[in-house]
């Protein structure tokens, strides 16, 4: 038996998400940092759940696929956005005709903003110590 699945990788800040779409009824299996996590409890904010499910809602495929997700690094917000990009890319692998819908919503763009490094002599990347005249 060959397992049909579609794969997409998403990245955001220091988070990396590997997403597998498999034909099913909409179950979500989530592994964060190699540990199984319940999806509804780990992403407890509605905004994170909405972010993750956005590509599926737009393409009307929520109940067509089971999601198998492996996320590593970063925080929950970066992971949610990385998963969204991974799902979008996997949906493209499933059907190239979904591209205009996903592209129009801006879901195929990799957000490349990263944390700026700390410089010596400063407290953070740009924050300087308090100046005192005397």
C-alpha positions in Angstrom: 0.0 0.0 0.0 1.5 3.3 -1.0 0.7 6.2 1.3 -0.2 9.4 -0.7 1.0 12.5 1.1 2.0 16.0 0.2 4.9 17.7 1.9 5.7 21.4 2.6 8.4 23.1 4.7 7.8 26.4 6.4 10.2 28.7 8.3 9.7 31.8 10.4 12.3 33.4 12.7 14.0 30.4 14.3 11.1 28.0 13.8 11.0 25.3 11.2 7.9 23.3 10.4 7.6 20.1 8.3 4.0 19.5 7.2 2.6 16.4 5.7 -0.9 16.4 4.2 -2.5 13.0 4.0 -6.0 12.2 2.7 -8.3 12.0 5.7 -11.0 13.8 7.7 -9.2 16.7 9.3 -7.2 15.3 12.2 -4.1 17.1 13.3 -1.1 15.3 14.7 1.5 17.7 16.2 5.1 17.1 17.3 6.9 20.0 18.8 10.6 19.6 19.5 10.2 15.8 19.0 7.4 15.5 21.6 3.8 14.8 20.8 1.5 17.7 21.8 -2.3 18.0 21.7 -3.0 20.7 19.0 -5.8 22.5 20.8 -3.8 22.8 24.0 -0.5 23.7 22.6 -1.9 26.5 20.3 -4.4 27.7 22.9 -4.8 31.2 21.3 -7.6 31.5 18.7 -5.3 33.7 16.6 -2.7 30.9 16.3 -5.4 28.3 15.4 -6.8 30.8 12.8 -3.3 31.4 11.4 -2.6 27.7 11.0 -6.0 26.8 9.4 -6.1 29.8 7.1 -4.8 28.1 4.0 -7.2 25.2 4.5 -10.2 27.5 4.9 -9.3 29.6 1.9 -9.0 26.5 -0.4 -11.9 24.7 1.3 -9.9 21.6 2.1 -10.2 21.4 5.9 -12.0 18.1 5.9 -10.1 16.5 3.0 -6.7 16.1 4.8 -5.2 14.9 8.0 -2.2 17.0 9.1 1.0 15.6 10.4 3.2 18.4 11.7 6.7 18.5 13.1 7.8 21.9 14.4 11.2 22.8 15.9 12.6 25.9 17.6 11.2 29.3 18.2 8.0 30.2 20.1 4.4 29.5 19.4 3.8 32.5 17.2 6.8 31.7 14.9 5.8 28.0 14.9 2.2 28.9 13.9 3.4 31.0 11.0 5.9 28.4 9.9 3.2 25.8 9.9 0.9 28.0 7.8 3.6 28.4 5.2 4.3 24.6 5.2 0.6 23.9 4.8 0.4 26.4 1.9 3.3 24.8 0.1 2.0 21.3 0.7 -1.4 22.4 -0.8 0.5 23.6 -3.9 2.1 20.2 -4.3 -1.5 18.7 -4.1 -3.0 21.1 -6.6 -1.1 23.8 -8.6 -4.3 25.6 -9.4 -4.7 26.7 -5.8 -1.7 29.1 -6.3 -3.7 32.3 -7.2 -5.8 31.9 -4.1 -2.9 31.3 -1.8 -0.7 34.0 -3.4 -3.5 36.5 -3.3 -3.8 36.0 0.5 0.0 36.4 0.9 0.4 32.8 2.2 3.3 31.8 -0.1 5.6 34.6 1.0 8.4 33.6 3.4 8.6 36.2 6.2 12.4 36.6 6.3 12.6 39.0 9.3 15.0 37.6 11.9 16.2 38.9 15.3 19.0 41.4 15.0 22.2 40.5 16.7 23.4 42.3 19.9 26.3 44.7 19.4 29.1 45.1 22.0 28.9 48.3 24.1 25.1 48.2 23.8 22.5 46.6 26.0 20.5 45.0 23.2 20.8 45.2 19.4 20.2 49.0 19.4 19.5 50.0 23.0 22.3 52.1 24.5 23.2 52.4 28.2 21.6 55.5 29.8 23.7 58.6 29.1 24.7 60.7 32.1 26.4 64.1 31.8 28.1 64.1 35.2 
